Amino acid sequence: MRNTLSSQEFEALVAQAMEELPGELFSQITNLEITVEDHPPETAEDSGLLGLYEGIPLTERGSDYFGVLPDRITLFKANIEDEAETPEEIQEIVRVTVLHEIAHHFGIDDDRLEELGWD
């Protein structure tokens, strides 16, 4: 049987993952919101996505960057729960997914994440 958490429990794990970021890293995050959806959009190429970063990475923001909607990280609750066998695994997958998507906010692409062992 699939492990499921309430929306509040899941969002608490997301908040905990953000709180565990090093302060110097956290302080550099700007104009970013994190949301939780049950499933990725049906138009997504990979319906097994755990998370998705949408926005303009910090490395691509120039002097004309203002008045822009926040970047968004979306975590897909059902897919994360499907990957886990225990509540502890859900917590770890949330933590790793948040870190992965935050890396995109900092301009680190999937190829570099793979080189670093974060694929």
C-alpha positions, 0 to 999 in steps of 0.5 A: 500500500502506498504511503500517503501524508496529509497535505499539511504533513507533506508541506511541513516536510517541504518547509523542513527541507528549506530550513535545513539549507545552509544559511548562506545559500538560503539568503541568496534565494530570491523571488521564489515560491514553492508549491505542492501539487498532487500530480504534474500537468498532463502536458508534462513530458515525464509524468513521473516528475517529482519536482519542477523548476520554472523561472529565470535562474539567478545566473541569468538575471540581468539588470533588467530583471524586475517586476517579474513573477516569482520563480516556482518550484512545484513538488508532485506529492503523489509521485513522491509518495509512489517512490517511497516505501516508508514515511522516512523515505518520503521525507528524504525524497522531499529533501533531495527534490527540494535541493535538486530544484533549488540547484536549478534556481541557482543555474545548475542544470541537470547535466551538472547535477548528474556530474555531481551525483544528484541525478 
